[in-house]
Amino acid sequence: MTIPLFHVDAFTERPFAGNPAAVCILPFMREDGWLQAVAREMNLSETAFLVKQSDHFDLRWFTPKVEVALCGHATLASAHILWQQGQATGDEIRFSTRSGILKAIRHGNGIDLDFPLKPEEKAEAPPGLLPALGISAKYVGKNQFDYLVEVELEDVLRNMAPDFKKLATLPVRGTIVTSTSADSRFDFVSRFFAPAAGVDEDPVTGSAHCCLGDFWRKRLNKTEFVAFQASARGGVVKVRVTKDRAFLGGNAVTVAKGELLNHRA
C-alpha cells in the first residue's frame, strides 16, 4: 500500500512563495501519534491528512508540534491536490473538520474557501505581549484562537523582530499583527506568529484572515479585500465577508510529489 504525499505552496501563483503545506491522502484516518509524527517529519507549518468519504473528505491539520482546529492554507493545498489528482469532481469539495463543514469552491484557476468568521473583541494586552513583539499597539483584541494587534504603520509591522521564546509563553495559538497597507494594491497587511504551536512565523495564514476580515470590515466599511501577508515568502489572500462567513480566495502550486515509504510506526 502506498500513501501519496504532496508538497504544495498555497496563496501564491508561483513556487517557493506563499505558505508550504504537505498533503497526505490516507485510506483511513490513522492514530494521533502517527499523524503527529508524520507532521514532525515533514517539518512544514502544516501537514493536512485527508480520507475520502461518500460525499466529503475528512480533514485534519497538524503543525510539527500540535493539531490545530482551523487552517486555511493547508485546506487550499488539499483542495488543489484533490482536483489536480482527479480525486474530486465538480467545482465544490466539502471537508469535515474540527471546525465543522468547510467548503472549497473552484473558480477557474483560483479556489475560494468557505470558512467561519472568527471575530475578535477588544482586550487588554497580557503582560509580556507587546514587549515580546517589540512594538506599541494602536489596538489589541482577542478571538477564539489568537491575539490581534493593530499598529499605526506598515513599516512598523515589516520591521518587527519578535522574541519568539517570550511569545511562546502566551496562552493562545498565536498573535496577528496588522495595519493598513502603504501599497494601493492591498487593503491591509499582516504578519502571524505562533511559536507555541511550533511555527515562529507563519508565511500566509488563512485562518487569521477569518478574524482580519471582520476587523477591517468594521474599520474600512467594506466587505471585500485584497490582503498581503508580509512574511519573508509573502502571499496574497482575497477576503470576502458575508454575515458569519469568511470567503478566502487564492491559488496554489504543487512543488513536489511522492509517497510515504515507511509508514508503520
C-alpha positions as CSV (number, residue, x, y, z in Angstrom):
1,M,0.0,0.0,0.0
2,T,1.4,3.4,-1.0
3,I,0.4,6.7,0.7
4,P,0.6,9.7,-1.6
5,L,2.3,12.8,-0.3
6,F,2.4,16.2,-1.9
7,H,4.3,19.5,-1.2
8,V,2.2,22.5,-2.1
9,D,2.8,26.2,-1.9
10,A,-0.6,27.9,-1.1
11,F,-1.8,31.5,-1.5
12,T,0.6,32.0,-4.4
13,E,0.8,31.6,-8.2
14,R,4.5,30.7,-8.2
15,P,6.6,28.1,-6.5
16,F,8.7,28.8,-3.4
17,A,6.4,31.6,-2.3
18,G,3.2,31.6,-0.2
19,N,2.8,29.1,2.5
20,P,4.0,25.5,2.1
21,A,1.9,22.6,3.2
22,A,2.2,18.8,3.0
23,V,-0.9,17.0,1.8
24,C,-1.2,13.3,2.7
25,I,-4.1,11.2,1.3
26,L,-4.9,8.2,3.5
27,P,-7.1,5.1,3.1
28,F,-8.3,5.6,6.6
29,M,-7.5,8.0,9.4
30,R,-4.5,7.0,11.4
31,E,-4.0,7.4,15.2
32,D,-3.0,10.8,16.5
33,G,0.6,9.8,17.4
34,W,1.3,8.7,13.8
35,L,-0.3,11.8,12.3
36,Q,1.8,14.0,14.6
37,A,5.0,12.0,13.8
38,V,4.5,12.5,10.1
39,A,3.8,16.2,10.5
40,R,7.0,16.5,12.6
41,E,8.9,14.6,9.8
42,M,7.5,17.0,7.2
43,N,8.5,20.0,9.3
44,L,6.3,22.4,7.5
45,S,3.9,24.8,9.1
46,E,1.0,22.4,8.5
47,T,0.5,18.9,7.2
48,A,-3.0,18.0,6.0
49,F,-4.4,14.5,6.3
50,L,-7.3,13.5,4.0
51,V,-9.6,10.5,4.0
52,K,-12.3,10.2,1.3
53,Q,-15.9,9.5,2.4
54,S,-19.0,9.1,0.2
55,D,-19.9,12.8,0.0
56,H,-16.9,14.6,1.6
57,F,-13.4,14.3,2.8
58,D,-12.3,14.1,6.4
59,L,-9.5,16.6,7.0
60,R,-7.2,17.2,9.9
61,W,-4.2,19.6,10.2
62,F,-1.0,19.2,12.3
63,T,1.9,21.6,12.8
64,P,5.2,19.9,13.7
65,K,4.1,20.2,17.3
66,V,0.3,20.2,17.7
67,E,-3.0,19.5,16.0
68,V,-4.9,22.8,15.1
69,A,-8.6,23.4,14.9
70,L,-8.6,25.6,11.7
71,C,-6.1,26.0,8.9
72,G,-6.6,27.9,5.6
73,H,-3.5,27.3,3.6
74,A,-3.4,23.6,4.1
75,T,-7.1,23.4,3.2
76,L,-6.4,25.3,0.0
77,A,-3.5,23.0,-0.7
78,S,-5.7,19.9,-0.1
79,A,-8.4,21.1,-2.5
80,H,-5.8,21.9,-5.1
81,I,-4.4,18.4,-4.9
82,L,-7.8,16.7,-4.9
83,W,-8.8,18.4,-8.1
84,Q,-5.3,18.1,-9.7
85,Q,-5.2,14.3,-9.0
86,G,-8.8,13.7,-10.1
87,Q,-9.9,12.6,-6.6
88,A,-12.6,15.2,-6.5
89,T,-15.2,16.0,-9.3
90,G,-17.4,19.1,-9.7
91,D,-16.5,22.6,-8.5
92,E,-17.1,22.1,-4.8
93,I,-15.4,20.0,-2.2
94,R,-16.8,19.5,1.3
95,F,-14.4,18.9,4.2
96,S,-15.4,17.5,7.7
97,T,-13.1,19.1,10.2
98,R,-12.8,20.2,13.9
99,S,-14.3,23.5,12.8
100,G,-17.3,21.9,11.2
101,I,-18.0,21.5,7.5
102,L,-15.8,23.7,5.3
103,K,-16.0,24.1,1.6
104,A,-13.7,24.8,-1.3
105,I,-15.1,26.2,-4.5
106,R,-13.2,26.2,-7.7
107,H,-13.3,29.4,-9.9
108,G,-11.1,28.9,-13.0
109,N,-7.6,28.6,-11.7
110,G,-8.4,30.0,-8.3
111,I,-10.1,28.5,-5.2
112,D,-12.4,30.1,-2.6
113,L,-12.6,28.7,0.9
114,D,-15.9,29.0,2.8
115,F,-14.8,29.4,6.4
116,P,-16.4,30.5,9.6
117,L,-15.8,34.1,10.6
118,K,-13.8,34.4,13.8
119,P,-14.4,37.9,15.2
120,E,-12.2,39.5,17.8
121,E,-13.2,41.6,20.8
122,K,-11.2,44.4,22.4
123,A,-8.9,43.0,25.1
124,E,-6.2,44.1,27.5
125,A,-2.7,43.1,26.2
126,P,-1.4,40.3,28.5
127,P,1.8,41.1,30.3
128,G,4.7,40.5,28.0
129,L,2.8,40.5,24.7
130,L,3.9,43.9,23.4
131,P,7.4,43.7,24.8
132,A,7.8,40.3,23.1
133,L,6.6,41.9,19.8
134,G,8.8,44.9,20.4
135,I,6.1,47.4,19.4
136,S,3.4,49.7,20.7
137,A,-0.2,49.0,19.8
138,K,-2.9,51.1,18.4
139,Y,-5.4,48.4,19.3
140,V,-5.4,45.0,20.9
141,G,-8.2,42.4,20.5
142,K,-8.6,38.6,21.0
143,N,-10.7,36.0,19.4
144,Q,-11.2,32.2,19.9
145,F,-7.6,31.4,18.8
146,D,-5.4,34.5,18.7
147,Y,-4.5,37.9,19.9
148,L,-4.8,40.7,17.3
149,V,-2.6,43.8,17.5
150,E,-3.1,46.8,15.2
151,V,-0.1,49.1,14.6
152,E,0.0,52.5,13.1
153,L,2.2,52.0,10.1
154,E,3.1,49.1,7.7
155,D,6.8,50.0,8.3
156,V,6.4,49.1,12.0
157,L,4.9,45.8,11.1
158,R,7.5,44.9,8.5
159,N,10.4,45.8,10.8
160,M,9.3,43.8,13.8
161,A,11.7,41.3,15.2
162,P,9.7,39.4,17.9
163,D,11.1,37.5,20.8
164,F,9.7,34.0,19.9
165,K,10.6,32.5,23.2
166,K,8.6,35.1,25.1
167,L,5.7,34.9,22.6
168,A,5.6,31.1,23.2
169,T,4.6,31.6,26.8
170,L,1.3,33.3,26.0
171,P,-1.8,31.0,26.4
172,V,-3.1,31.4,22.9
173,R,-2.5,29.8,19.5
174,G,-0.8,32.8,18.0
175,T,-0.6,36.6,17.5
176,I,-1.8,38.5,14.4
177,V,-0.2,41.9,13.8
178,T,-1.9,44.1,11.2
179,S,-2.1,47.6,9.7
180,T,-3.5,49.3,6.6
181,S,-1.3,48.9,3.5
182,A,1.0,51.5,2.1
183,D,0.6,49.8,-1.3
184,S,-2.5,50.8,-3.1
185,R,-2.9,47.2,-4.4
186,F,-3.8,46.0,-0.9
187,D,-6.3,47.0,1.7
188,F,-4.4,45.7,4.7
189,V,-1.2,43.8,5.6
190,S,-0.5,41.4,8.4
191,R,2.1,39.0,10.0
192,F,1.3,36.0,12.1
193,F,3.4,34.4,14.9
194,A,2.6,31.0,16.6
195,P,5.7,29.8,18.4
196,A,3.7,27.9,21.0
197,A,2.3,25.8,18.1
198,G,5.7,25.2,16.7
199,V,5.6,27.9,14.0
200,D,7.6,31.0,14.8
201,E,6.3,33.0,11.9
202,D,3.7,31.5,9.5
203,P,4.2,32.7,5.9
204,V,0.5,33.1,5.0
205,T,-2.3,32.3,7.4
206,G,-5.8,31.7,6.0
207,S,-7.4,31.3,9.4
208,A,-6.1,34.6,10.7
209,H,-8.0,36.3,7.8
210,C,-11.2,34.9,9.3
211,C,-10.5,37.4,12.1
212,L,-8.9,40.1,9.9
213,G,-11.8,40.2,7.5
214,D,-14.3,41.1,10.3
215,F,-11.8,43.5,11.9
216,W,-11.2,45.6,8.7
217,R,-14.8,45.4,7.7
218,K,-15.7,47.5,10.7
219,R,-12.9,50.0,10.1
220,L,-12.9,50.3,6.3
221,N,-16.7,50.0,5.9
222,K,-16.3,47.4,3.1
223,T,-16.7,43.6,2.8
224,E,-14.2,42.7,0.1
225,F,-10.5,43.0,0.5
226,V,-7.2,42.1,-1.1
227,A,-4.7,41.4,1.7
228,F,-1.0,40.8,1.8
229,Q,0.8,38.8,4.5
230,A,4.2,40.4,4.8
231,S,6.3,37.4,5.7
232,A,9.7,36.7,4.0
233,R,7.9,34.4,1.5
234,G,4.8,36.6,1.3
235,G,1.3,35.8,0.0
236,V,-1.9,37.3,-1.2
237,V,-5.3,36.5,0.3
238,K,-8.6,37.7,-1.3
239,V,-11.2,38.1,1.5
240,R,-14.9,38.5,1.3
241,V,-17.1,38.7,4.4
242,T,-20.8,37.6,4.2
243,K,-22.7,37.5,7.5
244,D,-20.8,35.0,9.7
245,R,-18.7,33.5,6.9
246,A,-15.3,34.5,5.5
247,F,-14.5,33.5,1.9
248,L,-10.8,33.3,1.4
249,G,-9.5,33.2,-2.2
250,G,-6.2,32.2,-3.5
251,N,-4.1,30.0,-5.7
252,A,-1.8,27.0,-5.1
253,V,1.2,25.4,-6.8
254,T,2.4,21.8,-6.5
255,V,6.1,21.8,-5.8
256,A,6.8,18.0,-5.2
257,K,5.0,14.7,-5.0
258,G,6.0,11.3,-3.7
259,E,4.9,8.7,-1.3
260,L,5.5,7.6,2.3
261,L,7.6,4.5,2.3
262,N,8.0,3.7,6.0
263,H,4.5,4.3,7.5
264,R,4.0,1.5,10.0
265,A,5.2,3.5,13.1
